[in-house]
Amino acid sequence: MTAIFRPEGPLFRATEHAGGPWSPDMLQGSATTALMTREVERLAHASGFAVRRLTFDLWRPAGLRAFSLATEMLRDGRKAKTMQVRLLDGVVEIGRCTALLTVQGGESPADPFSKDAGDAAPETGKPPPSFAQKWSRYFQNVSVRLIEGALEKPGPAAAWMRLDVPMVEGETNTPLLQAVQAADFASGVGQIVDMREWTFINPEISLYFFRPPEGEWILIRSRTRAGAHGAGLTMATLSDRKGPFAEVLQAMTFERRAAQAQAS
């Protein structure tokens, strides 16, 4: 069975389907963030609390190896809990997720200022060009339907995404896992540069949820701003078929490619 990770006792072995865009031997960011989210979601469900914020710090490139997870509760409050999940390659920490969980109330106020218009359904969108779908081995297992803009052209865009294989072999991808794995593509969906001339990475990503996501398809509506000294910021709204449910921020770093790389 095709999957991104295979369980090996307490470890999770990355398969060839986890390969990212910069090297097929390095994990796609979606794989690392979703694997850590899986542990957050398990603990949130056990406590009855809701996942409100996920902040990922991606510290080192991760190869296609077996990883472990280490979890710690940083604050165990009655109304809010803060926990962290560390992704480890042996004793080397690859990345970390800090999660905020809050108690679930009985009701929420109506928002009289919300002007969210209904988005076109994924069935109405169009797939990206075949070459764009080959940007990474991981991405080849993601269904994409564009409703605004284009992946191969710079500028804001909106795309529905769905991971079509299990993140962990033998398990069903939850809506939260679908949301987190899709969020890593926000900078690609809203990219503003010619990728033959520039590279762009996000060493971190934060998601803020105002309700739980539902279903398999996640819509990313994304835009990027470039600042000074190679800095940038990607901002995205995540929606499901019922409408928006989260906001995403990614701190970006741009680097111009070497002249030889541009000519190739």
N, C-alpha and C positions, 0 to 999 in steps of 0.2 A: 504494500500500500504506500502511495506517495504521501509524505508528511515532511514538515520542516524539521522537527526533532523526533528522535526515538528514545523512549525511556530505557535507561540501563541502571536498574536498581535505583539509587537516589540521584543518579546523574541523568542529564539529557544530552544525547549525542546529536549534533547538527548534521543533517544530511546534505547532499549536493544541492538540494532545492533551497537551501538557506543562503546561497551565494548572493552577494550584493553587486552594485553597479561599478565600484572602483576596482574590484578584483573578485573573480569567481571563487576564490579560496577564503574570502572574508565575509562575515555575516552581514546580511542586510540589516539596517537599523530596526526595521519592523520586527525582525525575528527576536532581537535582544529585548526590545521594549515589551513585546507581547509575552515573552516567557516570564519576565518579572511580573507583569500584570496578572498572569495566571495565579501566582502565589498571593498577590494582594487580594484578588477577587475571592479566593478560597477563604482567607481570613475575614474579609468583610462579610461574607455570607454567614460564617460561623457566629459572628458577633451581632448580626442584624443591622449593622451600620451601612450607610451608603458611601460609595466612592465619590469624593467631591473634587479632589485634585490629585494628579499624578505628575511628578517632576522627575525626569530621567536625566542623569548625567552620564554621558557615554565617554569614558575615559581612555580606553585603549581599543585598537582594532582587535576583533575577535576572529580567530580562524575556525575552520570546520572541525571542532573538537568536542569533547564531552564537558559539560558545565554543571556546576552545582549552584544552589541558591542558599543564602543565609539570611534569615529574617530576624528582626529585632523590633520590639514595640518601644518607641521613644517616649510616647506619652499616652497613657491609658486613662482618658477622662470619661466622665459620664455622658458628655455631649459631643466630644471630639476626641479622636484618637489619631496619633501620628505614628506611622510605622515606616521601616525601611527594609528593602529587599536588595541584597547585593548579589551580583552575578559573578561567579568565580571560575577561573580557568586554573585549577589546582589551587595555589595560594595567591594567585595574581587576581586582583579585582579588576574586572573588565568595565563594569558600570554599576550604577546604583539608582534605585527608584525610591523616592520619598513620597509617601501617600498620606493624604488627609482623608479621614473617614468621619462622617458626622451622623448623629442620631437622626432617625427618620421621624418627621412630625406627621400630624394627622391631616393637615391641609396646607395649601399655599394660596396667597392672594392672587386675584386676577391682575394681569398686567395690561392696563388700559392704553399703554404707549407702544405696545408691540405691533410692528407693522410687517411681520414676516409673511411674505407671499408664498404660496404653494410652489414648490419646485417641480419641474418636469420629472416624471418617473424614470427609473433606469432603463425601462423597456423602450423609451423614446430616444435614448441617447445613441451615440455612434461610437464604435470601438476606435482606439488610436491606430495609426499606421502600424503595420506589422514590425517595422524596424524599431519603433519606440517600445513595443512590448518586449523586445529582446534586450532592453537595457540591463537587466539582471536576470539570473536564473530564478530568483524568488519571484520577480515581477511576472514571469511567464505563467505563474500559477494564480495570478490575480485577474479577475474579470474587471474590465474598465469600460464605462460608458460615459462619454463626454456630452454635457449639455450646454456648455459655454466654453469658448476658447479652444486651445489645442495644446497637447503636451509637447509637440515638436517645435512650437513657436513661443518666443518670449511673451509674457503678459499674464494678467489674471485669468483664471480659468475655474471651471466647476466640473467635477467628475465624480461619478458614482464608482465605488470600488467594493469588491468582495473577494476575500481569500477563498479559493475553491478547494483547498486541501487542508487536512487537519494541521493545526500548529503543533500539536503533540499527537503522535500516532495513537489511534484508538479512542480519541476524544473528539467531541463536537465543539467547534469554535463558538464561543458565546458572543453575544452582541458587543460586550465590552472589549473582548479580544479583537473583534473585527474593527472596532472604532480605533483602538490604539495602533493596530498594524497599519491601518489606512492613514492615520495622522502623520506617520513618518514620511509619507509621500507629499505632504503639503508644500514643501519647498520645491519639489519637482513640478507639481501641478502649477504653482504660481511663479516659476522661475522667470528671470528677467534678462538673462545673459545668453550669449551664444556659447554652448557647452564645448565647442571646439576651441574656444579662446579662454574660457574661464572654468575653474572648478569651484564648487561651493559645498561646504559641509556645515552641519549643525551639530556641535558637540553636546547639545542638550535640547530637550523638548518638554513643554509643560502643557497639560490638558486640564481645563476647568469645566466640570460637569454641573449643569443645573437640573438635569433629570437623567435617568438611566437610558441608554440607547436601546432600541428594539430592532429585531430582525437582522438579516445578513448584509444587506446593502447599506453602505455608508457614503454620504455625499460630502465631498471636500470642496468648499468654496474658498479659494486661496489667493493671496496677493503678497508680494515681497517689496520691501523698501531697501534701497542701498544707502548707506551712510558714508562716513569718513573712515579712511585707513583700513579698508577691506571689510568693514562691519556692515551687517544688514540685519533685517528682521522680517521673518515670514509670519503672517497672521492668517488664520483660517477659522471658518465656522464649520462644524460637523453637524450633519443632519441625518435623520432617517426618514422613512416615508411619512411620519407624522410631523416633521419639521425639525428645527434646530434643537440640539441638546448639549452642545459643548463648544468652547472656544479653545484655540490652539495658538501657542506662541513658540517660535523657534529662533534662537539667536544664530545668525548666519555669519560665516567667514568666507570671503571671496579671495581667490588667488588666481592671477593671470597665468595661463599655461606658458611653458617655454616655447620659443619660436619653432623649434624642431617638432614639438608635439602638435602645434597648430597646423604645420604644413603636412603632417601625416594624414 
